[in-house]
Amino acid sequence: MSDGKSYRAGFAALVGAPNVGKSSIINALIEERVAAVSDKPQTTRNAVRCVLSTDDYQLVIVDTPGMHKPRFALGEFMTREIESALDSVDVVCLVVEAGRPLGPNGERICSLLLRAGRPLVLAANKIDKLPAGSRGEDFWRWLEPIQAQVSPAAVVPVSALNGTNLDVLRDELTKRLPEGEAIYPEDVLMDSTERFLAEEIIRERILHSTEQEVPHSVAVIVEDFKSPDEYPELKRAVIRADVIVERPGQKGILIGEGGSKLKQIKSEARAEMERRFGYPVTLDLWVKVKPGWRKSITEIQRAGYRR
C-alpha cells in the first residue's frame, strides 16, 4: 500500500452484447490470458472473476456472458449469471463496440443496468477499427443516445487490441471501489478451479478451430482431473474430458479427417494448460452426441451451468 493512500478493493462487472470484447479487455487489464476469447459470440457462459492486485487496490473483474434473448435453458442460465453479477458488484462497466448501436438487446441491457442501480462506466471498445475521420465529433455524436439511456458516470474510448486508454478505464473503475482490505491473496489471478479452467481452455480451442455450425452447440465436461498437487506420485496431470455436441455431423467436424481436428485441439489445449498450470499434462478427449442438450435443465447442470 502506498504511503498516504487508502486501499480500495471490490468488484466490477463487465456487461454488454455478445462479441464486444469484454474478455479481451479483461485479459489486457490483467496482462494475462485469464478469460476465454474468440471471434464467436457467447464465448463466455459463466460469470468469471479475474483479479488485478496492486499496492493501492485490488480490482476483481467479473466477466459476464454476452446479453442476448435466451432461446434455450442454457441462454436462461447465462442471463441469470448476468443478473447475479450485477447484484453483487460495486461498479459496472458497460462495454459497447465503438461506432455501432446497442443493437436488438440494447433495451434489455439498459433495463438490467438501471435496475441494478450501480455506478456505471461506459467503455467504447474497438476504437482502433474506426475510420480516422470518425474519432472526433462523429464519435461523441454516436455516443449521445447511449449516454442518454444509461447516464454513465464516465465514458472511456478504449482499444483492447492496442491497449489504448486501458489505464484510464482501470482508474475510473478502481476509484469507485470501496475502501477496505484485499479480498484475495495478491498472487491470485482467477477465482476458479483448475478443473473449470481446463474446461474453458478446451472450449476456447474448439471455438478457434471450428466454424459457426459447432460453437453454440458444444460443452466440455472434465470427468477426471488428477494433478501432481493432489497426487504427489504423479509427475504430470492426467485429464479426461467429454466434448458434448448436439448432432453427429458436429461430432464429425470436431474429430476431422483421420482424427486430425481433434488432435489439433488437444495439442493446443494441452500446451495452454501446461503454461497455465506449471506442470506437464496428459489430455484425453472424447466427443459425444447428446441431442438438444442446451434445452435440458439436467444436461446443462451436468455441464456445470448451474446456480
FIGU-272973 format. One line per field, with one value per atom (N, C-alpha, C): x, y, z; atom name; residue in one letter; residue number from 0. Coordinates in steps of 0.2 Angstrom, whole numbers. Each point is the difference from the previous one (the first is absolute). Example, Ala and Ser with C-alpha at 12.3 -4.5 7.8 and 13.67 -1.06 7.14 Angstrom:
2
u <- (66,-4,4,-2,4,-4)
v <- (-28,6,6,5,6,5)
w <- (39,0,0,-4,1,3)
at <- (N,CA,C,N,CA,C)
aa <- (A,A,A,S,S,S)
i <- (0,0,0,1,1,1)
//
This chain:
307
u <- (4,-4,4,-1,4,-1,5,-1,-5,-4,-5,-6,-1,-6,-4,-6,-4,-1,0,-1,-7,-1,-7,0,-6,0,-8,-1,-7,-1,-7,-1,-3,2,-3,-2,-6,-3,1,2,0,-6,-5,-6,0,-4,-1,-3,-1,-2,5,-1,5,5,6,6,2,-1,2,7,3,7,1,-5,0,6,1,5,7,0,7,2,-5,2,3,-3,2,7,1,7,5,-2,5,1,-5,1,4,-1,3,7,1,6,2,-6,1,-6,0,-6,-4,-4,-4,-8,-2,-7,0,-4,-1,-1,3,-1,0,-5,0,-5,0,-4,-7,-2,-7,-4,-6,-4,-1,-1,-2,5,7,5,0,-2,0,-7,-1,-6,-1,5,0,3,-3,3,7,5,7,4,2,4,7,3,7,3,6,2,6,0,5,2,6,3,6,0,5,1,5,1,-5,-4,-5,-7,-2,-6,0,-6,-1,-7,0,-6,-1,-6,-3,-5,2,-4,-4,-6,-5,-2,3,-2,-6,-5,-7,-2,-4,-2,-3,0,-3,-7,-3,-8,-3,-5,-4,-6,-5,-7,1,-1,1,-5,2,-4,0,5,0,1,0,2,7,5,6,0,-3,-1,-3,-5,-3,5,4,5,5,2,5,-3,-7,-3,0,-1,0,7,5,7,1,-2,0,-3,-6,-4,3,2,4,6,4,6,-2,-5,-2,-2,-3,-2,6,5,6,6,0,6,-1,6,0,-1,3,-1,-1,-3,-1,3,3,3,-4,-4,-4,5,1,5,-4,1,-3,5,-2,5,-1,6,0,-3,-5,-2,-7,-1,-6,-5,-7,-5,0,-4,-1,-3,-4,-2,-7,-2,-7,0,5,0,2,0,2,-5,-7,-5,1,1,1,6,5,6,-1,-3,-1,-5,-5,-5,4,4,4,4,4,4,-3,-6,-4,-3,-2,-2,5,6,6,2,-1,1,8,4,7,4,5,4,2,0,1,5,5,5,-2,0,-1,7,1,6,-1,2,-1,6,-1,6,1,6,1,1,2,1,5,4,5,-3,-6,-3,-4,0,-4,4,-3,4,3,6,3,-4,-4,-4,-6,-2,-6,2,6,2,-1,-3,-1,-7,-3,-7,-4,1,-5,0,6,0,-5,1,-4,-7,-2,-7,-3,4,-3,-1,4,-1,-6,-2,-6,-6,-3,-6,2,6,1,1,4,0,-6,-5,-7,-3,1,-4,3,7,3,3,0,3,7,5,6,4,3,4,7,2,6,-1,3,1,7,2,7,0,3,1,6,0,6,1,6,1,4,-3,3,6,-1,5,7,-1,6,2,-5,1,-1,-4,-1,-5,2,-4,-2,3,-2,2,5,2,-5,-3,-6,-6,-1,-6,1,6,2,-1,2,0,-7,-5,-7,-3,2,-4,3,6,3,-2,0,-2,-7,-4,-7,-1,6,0,0,-3,0,7,1,7,-1,6,-1,6,1,6,-1,5,0,-5,-3,-5,4,5,3,8,4,7,3,5,3,2,1,3,-6,-6,-6,-2,-1,-2,-7,-3,-6,-3,-7,-3,-4,4,-3,4,-2,4,3,6,3,-4,-5,-4,-4,-3,-4,4,6,5,1,1,2,-6,-6,-6,0,1,0,5,6,6,-2,-3,-2,-5,-5,-6,3,4,3,4,4,3,-5,-5,-5,-3,-2,-3,5,6,5,1,-1,1,-6,-6,-6,-4,-4,-4,-7,-5,-6,-4,1,-5,1,6,2,-1,3,1,-6,-6,-5,-3,2,-3,5,6,5,0,2,1,6,4,5,0,0,0,6,4,6,-3,1,-3,6,6,5,6,2,6,4,6,5,6,2,6,6,6,5,-1,-3,-2,-4,-5,-4,3,3,3,8,4,7,3,-3,4,0,-5,0,5,3,5,-4,-6,-3,-8,-4,-7,-3,-5,-4,-7,-2,-7,-4,-6,-4,-7,-1,-6,-5,-6,-5,-2,0,-2,-7,-5,-7,-3,-3,-3,-7,-4,-7,-1,4,-1,6,-1,6,4,-3,4,5,-2,5,5,-1,5,5,-2,4,5,-3,4,6,-2,5,5,-2,5,5,-3,4,2,3,2,6,-1,5,1,-4,1,4,1,5,-2,-7,-2,0,-2,0,7,5,7,3,-2,2,-3,-6,-3,3,1,3,7,4,7,0,-4,0,-3,-5,-2,5,3,5,6,2,5,-2,-6,-2,-1,-2,-1,7,5,6,3,-1,2,-3,-7,-3,1,0,0,7,5,7,3,-4,3,-3,4,-2,-8,-3,-7,-1,-3,-3,-7,-2,-7,-4,-6,-3,-7,-2,-7,-4,-7,-5,-6,-1,-6,-6,-6,-6,-6,-5,-6,-5,-3,-6,-5,-5,-4,-4,0,-4,2,7,2,-1,0,-1,-7,-4,-7,-2,5,-2,3,-4,3,5,-2,5,6,0,7,4,-3,4,3,-4,3,6,-1,6,6,-1,5,3,-3,3,-3,-6,-3,-6,1,-5,1,-5,0,-3)
v <- (-6,6,6,5,6,4,4,5,5,1,6,-2,-6,-2,-5,0,-5,-6,-6,-6,-1,-1,-2,-7,-3,-7,-1,-3,-2,-3,0,-4,5,-2,4,-5,1,-5,3,-3,2,-3,4,-3,3,-3,3,-6,2,-5,-5,-5,-5,3,-2,1,8,3,7,1,-6,0,1,-2,0,-4,-6,-5,3,3,2,6,4,6,-3,-5,-3,-3,-4,-2,5,6,5,4,1,3,-5,-6,-5,-1,1,-2,-7,-4,-7,-3,-6,-3,-4,4,-3,-1,3,-1,-3,-4,-3,5,0,5,-4,2,-2,5,-1,5,-2,-6,-2,3,3,2,-5,2,-4,-5,2,-4,-1,6,-1,-2,-5,-3,1,-1,1,7,3,6,-2,3,-2,6,-2,6,0,5,1,6,-1,4,4,7,4,3,-1,2,5,5,5,2,5,2,5,2,5,-3,-5,-3,-7,-3,-7,1,-1,1,-7,-3,-6,1,-2,1,-6,1,-6,0,-5,0,-4,3,-3,-2,-4,-2,6,-1,5,0,6,1,-2,-5,-1,-3,0,-3,-8,-3,-7,-4,-5,-5,-7,-1,-7,1,-6,0,3,-1,2,8,3,7,3,-3,2,0,-5,0,6,1,6,6,1,6,1,-6,1,1,-2,1,8,3,7,4,-2,3,-1,-6,-1,4,1,4,7,3,7,1,-5,1,0,-3,-1,4,5,4,7,4,7,5,-2,4,-4,3,-4,4,-4,3,-3,4,-2,1,-6,0,0,5,0,1,-2,0,7,4,7,0,5,1,-4,-5,-4,1,0,0,-5,0,-5,-6,1,-6,-3,-6,-2,-2,-1,-1,6,6,6,2,-1,1,-4,-7,-4,2,1,2,6,6,6,-1,-5,-1,-3,-5,-4,5,5,5,4,3,5,-4,-6,-4,-1,-1,-2,6,6,7,0,-3,1,6,3,5,-4,4,-3,4,-4,3,-3,4,-2,0,-6,-1,-2,5,-1,-4,-6,-4,0,-3,0,6,5,7,-1,-5,-1,-1,-3,-1,5,6,6,3,3,4,6,2,5,7,1,6,0,-6,-1,0,2,-1,6,6,6,1,5,2,-5,-4,-5,-6,-1,-5,2,6,2,1,2,0,-7,-5,-7,-2,2,-2,4,5,4,-4,-4,-4,-5,-3,-5,3,6,3,2,2,2,-5,-7,-5,-3,1,-3,5,6,5,-2,-1,-3,6,-2,4,2,-4,1,-3,2,-3,0,-6,-2,-3,3,-3,-5,-6,-4,-5,-3,-5,-6,-5,-6,-3,1,-3,4,7,4,3,-2,3,7,3,7,2,4,3,-6,-5,-5,2,4,3,4,4,5,-4,-5,-5,-3,-2,-3,5,6,5,2,0,2,-5,-7,-5,0,0,-1,6,6,6,-1,-4,-1,-6,-4,-5,2,-3,2,-1,4,-1,-7,-3,-7,-4,-6,-4,-4,-3,-5,-6,-2,-5,-7,0,-6,1,-5,0,4,3,4,-4,-6,-4,-4,1,-3,4,-3,3,-1,-6,-2,-4,1,-3,-6,-5,-6,-6,-6,-6,-2,-4,-2,-4,-4,-4,5,5,5,3,2,3,-5,-6,-5,0,0,-1,7,5,7,0,-3,0,-5,-6,-4,3,3,3,6,4,5,-2,-6,-2,-3,-3,-2,6,5,6,3,0,2,-4,-7,-5,-2,3,-2,6,-1,5,0,4,2,-6,-6,-5,-4,1,-3,4,6,3,1,2,1,-7,-6,-6,-4,2,-4,2,-5,0,-4,2,-5,-1,-7,-2,-4,2,-3,-6,-6,-6,-2,1,-2,5,2,5,-2,-2,-2,4,4,4,-2,2,-2,3,6,3,-4,-4,-4,-7,-2,-7,0,1,1,-5,-6,-6,1,5,2,5,-1,5,5,-2,4,0,5,0,-5,-4,-4,3,2,3,-4,-2,-3,4,2,5,-3,1,-1,7,-1,6,-2,4,-1,4,-3,3,-2,3,-2,-4,0,-4,-4,-6,-4,4,4,4,4,3,4,-4,-6,-5,-1,-1,-1,6,6,6,0,-1,1,-6,-6,-5,1,2,2,-7,1,-5,-4,-6,-4,2,4,2,7,3,5,6,2,6,-1,-6,-1,0,-3,0,7,5,7,3,-1,3,-2,-7,-2,2,1,2,7,4,8,0,-3,0,-2,-6,-2,5,3,5,6,2,6,-2,-6,-3,0,-3,-1,7,5,7,3,-1,3,-4,-7,-4,-1,1,-1,-7,-5,-7,-3,-6,-3,-3,-1,-2,-6,-5,-5,1,2,2,-5,-3,-5,3,1,3,-5,0,-5,5,-1,4,-4,3,-4,4,-3,3,-1,6,0,5,-2,4,5,6,5,1,-1,1,7,5,7,2,-5,1,-3,-5,-4,3,1,3,-5,-7,-5,0,1,0,6,6,6,0,-3,0,-5,-6,-4,3,4,4,5,1,5,7,0,7,-1,2,0,6,2,5,-2)
w <- (0,0,0,-4,-1,6,3,6,-2,5,-1,-4,-2,-4,3,-1,3,-5,2,-4,-2,-7,-2,-3,1,-2,-1,-6,-1,-7,-2,-6,-6,-6,-6,-5,-2,-5,-7,-5,-7,-3,-3,-3,-7,-5,-6,-5,-6,-5,-2,-3,-2,-5,1,-5,0,6,0,3,2,3,7,4,7,3,-3,3,-3,-5,-3,4,3,4,7,2,7,-1,-5,-1,-1,-3,-1,7,4,6,5,0,4,-2,-7,-4,1,-1,0,-3,-3,-3,5,3,6,-3,-5,-2,-7,-2,-6,-6,-5,-5,-7,-4,-7,-4,-7,-4,0,4,-1,6,-1,5,6,6,6,1,0,2,7,4,7,2,4,3,7,4,7,2,5,3,3,-2,2,3,6,4,-1,-3,-1,5,2,6,-2,0,-1,7,2,7,-1,3,1,7,1,7,2,-4,1,0,-4,0,-3,1,-3,-3,-7,-4,-2,2,-2,-6,-6,-6,-1,-1,-1,-8,-3,-8,0,-4,0,-7,-1,-7,-4,-6,-4,0,1,1,-7,0,-6,3,-5,2,0,6,1,-4,-3,-4,3,4,3,8,3,7,2,-5,1,0,-5,-1,7,3,6,5,1,5,-1,-6,-1,2,-1,2,7,4,7,3,-4,2,0,-5,-1,6,1,5,7,1,7,1,-6,0,2,-3,1,7,3,7,5,-2,5,-1,-4,-2,3,0,2,-6,-6,-5,-7,-5,-6,-6,-4,-6,-6,-4,-6,-6,-3,-6,-6,-4,-7,-5,-6,-6,-3,0,-3,-7,-1,-6,-2,5,-2,6,-2,5,5,5,5,-3,-5,-4,3,-2,2,8,3,7,5,-4,4,5,-1,5,6,-1,5,5,-4,4,4,-3,4,6,-1,5,6,-1,5,4,-4,3,5,-3,4,6,0,5,6,-3,5,4,-3,4,2,-3,1,-4,3,-4,-6,-6,-7,-3,-3,-5,-6,-6,-6,-4,-3,-3,-8,-4,-7,-3,-1,-3,-7,-2,-8,-3,3,-3,-6,1,-5,-7,0,-6,-4,4,-3,-5,-5,-5,3,-2,3,1,-5,0,4,3,5,7,2,7,4,-3,3,2,-3,1,-2,-5,-2,5,4,5,6,2,6,-2,-7,-2,0,-2,0,8,4,7,4,-3,4,1,-4,2,5,0,5,7,0,6,3,-5,3,3,-3,3,7,1,6,5,-2,4,4,-4,3,4,5,4,-3,-5,-4,-7,-5,-7,-1,-3,-1,-7,-5,-7,1,-2,2,-6,-1,-4,4,1,3,-4,-7,-4,0,1,0,7,5,6,2,-5,0,6,4,6,5,0,5,7,1,6,3,-5,2,2,-3,2,6,1,7,6,-2,6,1,-5,1,4,-1,3,8,1,6,5,-3,5,3,-3,2,4,2,5,7,4,7,3,6,3,4,1,4,-2,3,-1,-6,-2,-6,1,-5,0,-1,-5,-1,1,1,1,-7,1,-6,-6,1,-6,-3,2,-3,-7,-5,-6,-2,2,-2,5,2,5,-3,-2,-3,1,0,1,-6,0,-6,-4,3,-4,-5,3,-4,-5,1,-4,-6,2,-6,-5,3,-4,-5,3,-4,-5,1,-5,-5,1,-5,-5,4,-4,-5,3,-4,-6,1,-6,-5,2,-5,-3,3,-3,-5,1,-5,-6,1,-5,-4,1,-3,-3,-4,-3,4,-3,4,1,-3,1,6,4,6,6,0,7,5,-2,4,3,-3,1,4,3,3,7,4,7,2,5,2,7,2,7,1,5,2,5,-2,4,5,-1,4,0,6,0,6,-2,6,-2,5,0,4,-1,4,7,1,6,5,-3,4,0,-5,0,-1,5,0,-4,0,-4,-8,-2,-7,-2,-6,-2,-5,-2,-5,2,-2,1,-5,2,-4,-1,-6,-1,-5,2,-5,-1,-6,-1,-5,1,-5,-4,-7,-4,-2,2,-2,-5,-5,-6,-1,-4,-1,-6,-5,-6,-2,-3,-3,-5,-4,-4,3,6,4,3,2,2,-5,-6,-6,-1,0,-1,5,7,5,0,-2,-1,-6,-6,-6,-3,-6,-4,3,2,3,7,3,7,0,-6,0,4,0,3,8,2,7,3,-4,2,1,-5,0,6,2,6,6,0,6,1,-5,0,3,-3,2,7,2,7,5,-2,5,1,-5,0,4,0,4,7,1,7,3,-3,3,1,-4,2,6,0,6,6,0,6,3,-5,3,0,-3,0,-6,-2,-6,1,-6,0,-5,2,-5,-1,-6,-1,-5,2,-3,-2,-6,-2,-3,2,-4,-2,-6,-3,0,4,0,-2,-3,-3,5,2,5,-3,-4,-4,5,-2,4,7,2,6,3,-4,2,3,-2,2,6,3,5,7,5,6,3,0,2,-3,-7,-3,1,0,1,7,5,6,1,-4,0,-3,-5,-3,4,6,4,0,-4,0,5,6,5,5,4,5,6)
at <- (N,CA,C,N,CA,C,N,CA,C,N,CA,C,N,CA,C,N,CA,C,N,CA,C,N,CA,C,N,CA,C,N,CA,C,N,CA,C,N,CA,C,N,CA,C,N,CA,C,N,CA,C,N,CA,C,N,CA,C,N,CA,C,N,CA,C,N,CA,C,N,CA,C,N,CA,C,N,CA,C,N,CA,C,N,CA,C,N,CA,C,N,CA,C,N,CA,C,N,CA,C,N,CA,C,N,CA,C,N,CA,C,N,CA,C,N,CA,C,N,CA,C,N,CA,C,N,CA,C,N,CA,C,N,CA,C,N,CA,C,N,CA,C,N,CA,C,N,CA,C,N,CA,C,N,CA,C,N,CA,C,N,CA,C,N,CA,C,N,CA,C,N,CA,C,N,CA,C,N,CA,C,N,CA,C,N,CA,C,N,CA,C,N,CA,C,N,CA,C,N,CA,C,N,CA,C,N,CA,C,N,CA,C,N,CA,C,N,CA,C,N,CA,C,N,CA,C,N,CA,C,N,CA,C,N,CA,C,N,CA,C,N,CA,C,N,CA,C,N,CA,C,N,CA,C,N,CA,C,N,CA,C,N,CA,C,N,CA,C,N,CA,C,N,CA,C,N,CA,C,N,CA,C,N,CA,C,N,CA,C,N,CA,C,N,CA,C,N,CA,C,N,CA,C,N,CA,C,N,CA,C,N,CA,C,N,CA,C,N,CA,C,N,CA,C,N,CA,C,N,CA,C,N,CA,C,N,CA,C,N,CA,C,N,CA,C,N,CA,C,N,CA,C,N,CA,C,N,CA,C,N,CA,C,N,CA,C,N,CA,C,N,CA,C,N,CA,C,N,CA,C,N,CA,C,N,CA,C,N,CA,C,N,CA,C,N,CA,C,N,CA,C,N,CA,C,N,CA,C,N,CA,C,N,CA,C,N,CA,C,N,CA,C,N,CA,C,N,CA,C,N,CA,C,N,CA,C,N,CA,C,N,CA,C,N,CA,C,N,CA,C,N,CA,C,N,CA,C,N,CA,C,N,CA,C,N,CA,C,N,CA,C,N,CA,C,N,CA,C,N,CA,C,N,CA,C,N,CA,C,N,CA,C,N,CA,C,N,CA,C,N,CA,C,N,CA,C,N,CA,C,N,CA,C,N,CA,C,N,CA,C,N,CA,C,N,CA,C,N,CA,C,N,CA,C,N,CA,C,N,CA,C,N,CA,C,N,CA,C,N,CA,C,N,CA,C,N,CA,C,N,CA,C,N,CA,C,N,CA,C,N,CA,C,N,CA,C,N,CA,C,N,CA,C,N,CA,C,N,CA,C,N,CA,C,N,CA,C,N,CA,C,N,CA,C,N,CA,C,N,CA,C,N,CA,C,N,CA,C,N,CA,C,N,CA,C,N,CA,C,N,CA,C,N,CA,C,N,CA,C,N,CA,C,N,CA,C,N,CA,C,N,CA,C,N,CA,C,N,CA,C,N,CA,C,N,CA,C,N,CA,C,N,CA,C,N,CA,C,N,CA,C,N,CA,C,N,CA,C,N,CA,C,N,CA,C,N,CA,C,N,CA,C,N,CA,C,N,CA,C,N,CA,C,N,CA,C,N,CA,C,N,CA,C,N,CA,C,N,CA,C,N,CA,C,N,CA,C,N,CA,C,N,CA,C,N,CA,C,N,CA,C,N,CA,C,N,CA,C,N,CA,C,N,CA,C,N,CA,C,N,CA,C,N,CA,C,N,CA,C,N,CA,C,N,CA,C,N,CA,C,N,CA,C,N,CA,C,N,CA,C,N,CA,C,N,CA,C,N,CA,C,N,CA,C,N,CA,C,N,CA,C,N,CA,C,N,CA,C,N,CA,C,N,CA,C,N,CA,C,N,CA,C,N,CA,C,N,CA,C,N,CA,C,N,CA,C,N,CA,C,N,CA,C,N,CA,C,N,CA,C,N,CA,C,N,CA,C,N,CA,C,N,CA,C,N,CA,C,N,CA,C,N,CA,C,N,CA,C,N,CA,C,N,CA,C,N,CA,C,N,CA,C,N,CA,C,N,CA,C,N,CA,C,N,CA,C,N,CA,C,N,CA,C,N,CA,C,N,CA,C,N,CA,C,N,CA,C,N,CA,C,N,CA,C,N,CA,C,N,CA,C,N,CA,C,N,CA,C,N,CA,C,N,CA,C,N,CA,C,N,CA,C,N,CA,C,N,CA,C,N,CA,C,N,CA,C,N,CA,C,N,CA,C,N,CA,C,N,CA,C,N,CA,C,N,CA,C,N,CA,C,N,CA,C,N,CA,C,N,CA,C,N,CA,C,N,CA,C,N,CA,C,N,CA,C,N,CA,C,N,CA,C,N,CA,C,N,CA,C,N,CA,C,N,CA,C,N,CA,C,N,CA,C)
aa <- (M,M,M,S,S,S,D,D,D,G,G,G,K,K,K,S,S,S,Y,Y,Y,R,R,R,A,A,A,G,G,G,F,F,F,A,A,A,A,A,A,L,L,L,V,V,V,G,G,G,A,A,A,P,P,P,N,N,N,V,V,V,G,G,G,K,K,K,S,S,S,S,S,S,I,I,I,I,I,I,N,N,N,A,A,A,L,L,L,I,I,I,E,E,E,E,E,E,R,R,R,V,V,V,A,A,A,A,A,A,V,V,V,S,S,S,D,D,D,K,K,K,P,P,P,Q,Q,Q,T,T,T,T,T,T,R,R,R,N,N,N,A,A,A,V,V,V,R,R,R,C,C,C,V,V,V,L,L,L,S,S,S,T,T,T,D,D,D,D,D,D,Y,Y,Y,Q,Q,Q,L,L,L,V,V,V,I,I,I,V,V,V,D,D,D,T,T,T,P,P,P,G,G,G,M,M,M,H,H,H,K,K,K,P,P,P,R,R,R,F,F,F,A,A,A,L,L,L,G,G,G,E,E,E,F,F,F,M,M,M,T,T,T,R,R,R,E,E,E,I,I,I,E,E,E,S,S,S,A,A,A,L,L,L,D,D,D,S,S,S,V,V,V,D,D,D,V,V,V,V,V,V,C,C,C,L,L,L,V,V,V,V,V,V,E,E,E,A,A,A,G,G,G,R,R,R,P,P,P,L,L,L,G,G,G,P,P,P,N,N,N,G,G,G,E,E,E,R,R,R,I,I,I,C,C,C,S,S,S,L,L,L,L,L,L,L,L,L,R,R,R,A,A,A,G,G,G,R,R,R,P,P,P,L,L,L,V,V,V,L,L,L,A,A,A,A,A,A,N,N,N,K,K,K,I,I,I,D,D,D,K,K,K,L,L,L,P,P,P,A,A,A,G,G,G,S,S,S,R,R,R,G,G,G,E,E,E,D,D,D,F,F,F,W,W,W,R,R,R,W,W,W,L,L,L,E,E,E,P,P,P,I,I,I,Q,Q,Q,A,A,A,Q,Q,Q,V,V,V,S,S,S,P,P,P,A,A,A,A,A,A,V,V,V,V,V,V,P,P,P,V,V,V,S,S,S,A,A,A,L,L,L,N,N,N,G,G,G,T,T,T,N,N,N,L,L,L,D,D,D,V,V,V,L,L,L,R,R,R,D,D,D,E,E,E,L,L,L,T,T,T,K,K,K,R,R,R,L,L,L,P,P,P,E,E,E,G,G,G,E,E,E,A,A,A,I,I,I,Y,Y,Y,P,P,P,E,E,E,D,D,D,V,V,V,L,L,L,M,M,M,D,D,D,S,S,S,T,T,T,E,E,E,R,R,R,F,F,F,L,L,L,A,A,A,E,E,E,E,E,E,I,I,I,I,I,I,R,R,R,E,E,E,R,R,R,I,I,I,L,L,L,H,H,H,S,S,S,T,T,T,E,E,E,Q,Q,Q,E,E,E,V,V,V,P,P,P,H,H,H,S,S,S,V,V,V,A,A,A,V,V,V,I,I,I,V,V,V,E,E,E,D,D,D,F,F,F,K,K,K,S,S,S,P,P,P,D,D,D,E,E,E,Y,Y,Y,P,P,P,E,E,E,L,L,L,K,K,K,R,R,R,A,A,A,V,V,V,I,I,I,R,R,R,A,A,A,D,D,D,V,V,V,I,I,I,V,V,V,E,E,E,R,R,R,P,P,P,G,G,G,Q,Q,Q,K,K,K,G,G,G,I,I,I,L,L,L,I,I,I,G,G,G,E,E,E,G,G,G,G,G,G,S,S,S,K,K,K,L,L,L,K,K,K,Q,Q,Q,I,I,I,K,K,K,S,S,S,E,E,E,A,A,A,R,R,R,A,A,A,E,E,E,M,M,M,E,E,E,R,R,R,R,R,R,F,F,F,G,G,G,Y,Y,Y,P,P,P,V,V,V,T,T,T,L,L,L,D,D,D,L,L,L,W,W,W,V,V,V,K,K,K,V,V,V,K,K,K,P,P,P,G,G,G,W,W,W,R,R,R,K,K,K,S,S,S,I,I,I,T,T,T,E,E,E,I,I,I,Q,Q,Q,R,R,R,A,A,A,G,G,G,Y,Y,Y,R,R,R,R,R,R)
i <- (0,0,0,1,1,1,2,2,2,3,3,3,4,4,4,5,5,5,6,6,6,7,7,7,8,8,8,9,9,9,10,10,10,11,11,11,12,12,12,13,13,13,14,14,14,15,15,15,16,16,16,17,17,17,18,18,18,19,19,19,20,20,20,21,21,21,22,22,22,23,23,23,24,24,24,25,25,25,26,26,26,27,27,27,28,28,28,29,29,29,30,30,30,31,31,31,32,32,32,33,33,33,34,34,34,35,35,35,36,36,36,37,37,37,38,38,38,39,39,39,40,40,40,41,41,41,42,42,42,43,43,43,44,44,44,45,45,45,46,46,46,47,47,47,48,48,48,49,49,49,50,50,50,51,51,51,52,52,52,53,53,53,54,54,54,55,55,55,56,56,56,57,57,57,58,58,58,59,59,59,60,60,60,61,61,61,62,62,62,63,63,63,64,64,64,65,65,65,66,66,66,67,67,67,68,68,68,69,69,69,70,70,70,71,71,71,72,72,72,73,73,73,74,74,74,75,75,75,76,76,76,77,77,77,78,78,78,79,79,79,80,80,80,81,81,81,82,82,82,83,83,83,84,84,84,85,85,85,86,86,86,87,87,87,88,88,88,89,89,89,90,90,90,91,91,91,92,92,92,93,93,93,94,94,94,95,95,95,96,96,96,97,97,97,98,98,98,99,99,99,100,100,100,101,101,101,102,102,102,103,103,103,104,104,104,105,105,105,106,106,106,107,107,107,108,108,108,109,109,109,110,110,110,111,111,111,112,112,112,113,113,113,114,114,114,115,115,115,116,116,116,117,117,117,118,118,118,119,119,119,120,120,120,121,121,121,122,122,122,123,123,123,124,124,124,125,125,125,126,126,126,127,127,127,128,128,128,129,129,129,130,130,130,131,131,131,132,132,132,133,133,133,134,134,134,135,135,135,136,136,136,137,137,137,138,138,138,139,139,139,140,140,140,141,141,141,142,142,142,143,143,143,144,144,144,145,145,145,146,146,146,147,147,147,148,148,148,149,149,149,150,150,150,151,151,151,152,152,152,153,153,153,154,154,154,155,155,155,156,156,156,157,157,157,158,158,158,159,159,159,160,160,160,161,161,161,162,162,162,163,163,163,164,164,164,165,165,165,166,166,166,167,167,167,168,168,168,169,169,169,170,170,170,171,171,171,172,172,172,173,173,173,174,174,174,175,175,175,176,176,176,177,177,177,178,178,178,179,179,179,180,180,180,181,181,181,182,182,182,183,183,183,184,184,184,185,185,185,186,186,186,187,187,187,188,188,188,189,189,189,190,190,190,191,191,191,192,192,192,193,193,193,194,194,194,195,195,195,196,196,196,197,197,197,198,198,198,199,199,199,200,200,200,201,201,201,202,202,202,203,203,203,204,204,204,205,205,205,206,206,206,207,207,207,208,208,208,209,209,209,210,210,210,211,211,211,212,212,212,213,213,213,214,214,214,215,215,215,216,216,216,217,217,217,218,218,218,219,219,219,220,220,220,221,221,221,222,222,222,223,223,223,224,224,224,225,225,225,226,226,226,227,227,227,228,228,228,229,229,229,230,230,230,231,231,231,232,232,232,233,233,233,234,234,234,235,235,235,236,236,236,237,237,237,238,238,238,239,239,239,240,240,240,241,241,241,242,242,242,243,243,243,244,244,244,245,245,245,246,246,246,247,247,247,248,248,248,249,249,249,250,250,250,251,251,251,252,252,252,253,253,253,254,254,254,255,255,255,256,256,256,257,257,257,258,258,258,259,259,259,260,260,260,261,261,261,262,262,262,263,263,263,264,264,264,265,265,265,266,266,266,267,267,267,268,268,268,269,269,269,270,270,270,271,271,271,272,272,272,273,273,273,274,274,274,275,275,275,276,276,276,277,277,277,278,278,278,279,279,279,280,280,280,281,281,281,282,282,282,283,283,283,284,284,284,285,285,285,286,286,286,287,287,287,288,288,288,289,289,289,290,290,290,291,291,291,292,292,292,293,293,293,294,294,294,295,295,295,296,296,296,297,297,297,298,298,298,299,299,299,300,300,300,301,301,301,302,302,302,303,303,303,304,304,304,305,305,305,306,306,306)
//
